[in-house]
Amino acid sequence: MTNTTDPASHQPGTPPPAIEVRGLGFAWQKAQPTLHFPDFTLPQGEHLFVHGPSGTGKSTLLSLLAGMLQPAEGHVHLQGTDLYRLKTRARDRFRADHLGVIFQHFNLVPYLTARGNATLPCRLSARRRDLTEPGAGPEAERLLASLAIPEDHWHRKVNRLSIGQQQRVAAARALIGAPGIILADEPTSALDTDNRDRFLDLLLELADRHATSVLFVSHDHTLASHFHHHLELGGSHG
Ligand SMILES: Nc1ncnc2c1ncn2[C@@H]1O[C@H](COP(=O)(O)OP(=O)(O)OP(=O)(O)O)[C@@H](O)[C@H]1O
């Protein structure tokens, strides 16, 4: 893997942070003002809660961190790799190997089962396949069970599951193969308070087992206490 670590960004001999953002800006269209994002560093294994009013750029930030948009300015380093110095194919590979993403609408593959969706990252990444023990199928089943998906639902197509169950399948897909970073965009928006807290506790507990860093976007301030760090968008920086 190409490693374009910025030597100024962390002490030699220590692991690089999970996420480092510097001077990041993005414009959806030339006529639109550039969205500016605050600088931040998230140490590996720690969790960040990103909040802020609608339209302040939370989803845009997530897409930038996932390597899916080209920034107008600034840098994103993920685990020491300068994401936007990678060529497109290398960036796609980096994403498949190191990122688990839970989108607002889950982006599950509707014609695959819960187990089929959860194992998908291991089909796209040999690294993640190699990091499953004893293999992608059993690991997917263990994650689905940990996330309270009943065994008789594992072989059901995901469009026959409840919204809450689909959210948990998306979490299993993000967690499989121990990616270093999980990016989650409002993944609890459709859940009631009890299920939301349970989902979040499970996600963070499973992430902690592999020292996975979680960046979690939500409008819901009551979730902030679950996280080590908080980042408010829409303040004086932008
Ligand atoms: N595909 C797009 N094309 C043009 N402008 C966009 C696009 N997506 C978002 N924007 C604009 O970029 C800005 C930031 O949007 P973004 O969705 O990142 O905000 P957000 O904080 O996630 O909002 P919400 O909380 O409502 O989901 C908004 O002004 C929005 O209108």
The ligand as a MOL file (V3000), in Angstrom:
LIG
                    3D

  0  0  0     0  0            999 V3000
M  V30 BEGIN CTAB
M  V30 COUNTS 31 33 0 0 0
M  V30 BEGIN ATOM
M  V30 1 N -25.3900 16.5480 -4.1700 0
M  V30 2 C -25.3720 17.8360 -3.8160 0
M  V30 3 N -25.3470 18.8100 -4.7570 0
M  V30 4 C -25.3100 20.1350 -4.4280 0
M  V30 5 N -25.2930 20.5710 -3.1520 0
M  V30 6 C -25.3170 19.6560 -2.1660 0
M  V30 7 C -25.3650 18.2420 -2.4470 0
M  V30 8 N -25.3850 17.5710 -1.2710 0
M  V30 9 C -25.3560 18.5230 -0.3060 0
M  V30 10 N -25.3260 19.7470 -0.8250 0
M  V30 11 C -25.2870 21.0410 -0.0960 0
M  V30 12 O -24.1320 21.0230 0.7470 0
M  V30 13 C -24.4490 21.5800 2.0260 0
M  V30 14 C -24.1300 20.5410 3.0970 0
M  V30 15 O -25.0090 19.4150 2.9270 0
M  V30 16 P -24.8690 18.1080 3.8150 0
M  V30 17 O -25.8670 17.1160 3.3210 0
M  V30 18 O -23.4530 17.7050 3.8870 0
M  V30 19 O -25.3180 18.6780 5.2520 0
M  V30 20 P -25.7560 17.8900 6.5640 0
M  V30 21 O -25.1930 18.6620 7.7230 0
M  V30 22 O -25.3660 16.4580 6.4550 0
M  V30 23 O -27.3320 18.0370 6.5000 0
M  V30 24 P -28.4800 17.1230 7.1690 0
M  V30 25 O -28.2640 17.2000 8.6580 0
M  V30 26 O -29.7360 17.7760 6.7370 0
M  V30 27 O -28.3230 15.7110 6.6350 0
M  V30 28 C -25.9150 21.9920 1.9790 0
M  V30 29 O -25.9640 23.3650 1.6750 0
M  V30 30 C -26.4660 21.1600 0.8420 0
M  V30 31 O -27.5460 21.8160 0.2160 0
M  V30 END ATOM
M  V30 BEGIN BOND
M  V30 1 1 1 2
M  V30 2 1 2 3
M  V30 3 2 2 7
M  V30 4 2 3 4
M  V30 5 1 4 5
M  V30 6 2 5 6
M  V30 7 1 6 7
M  V30 8 1 6 10
M  V30 9 1 7 8
M  V30 10 2 8 9
M  V30 11 1 9 10
M  V30 12 1 10 11
M  V30 13 1 11 12
M  V30 14 1 11 30
M  V30 15 1 12 13
M  V30 16 1 13 14
M  V30 17 1 13 28
M  V30 18 1 14 15
M  V30 19 1 15 16
M  V30 20 2 16 17
M  V30 21 1 16 18
M  V30 22 1 16 19
M  V30 23 1 19 20
M  V30 24 2 20 21
M  V30 25 1 20 22
M  V30 26 1 20 23
M  V30 27 1 23 24
M  V30 28 2 24 25
M  V30 29 1 24 26
M  V30 30 1 24 27
M  V30 31 1 28 29
M  V30 32 1 28 30
M  V30 33 1 30 31
M  V30 END BOND
M  V30 END CTAB
M  END
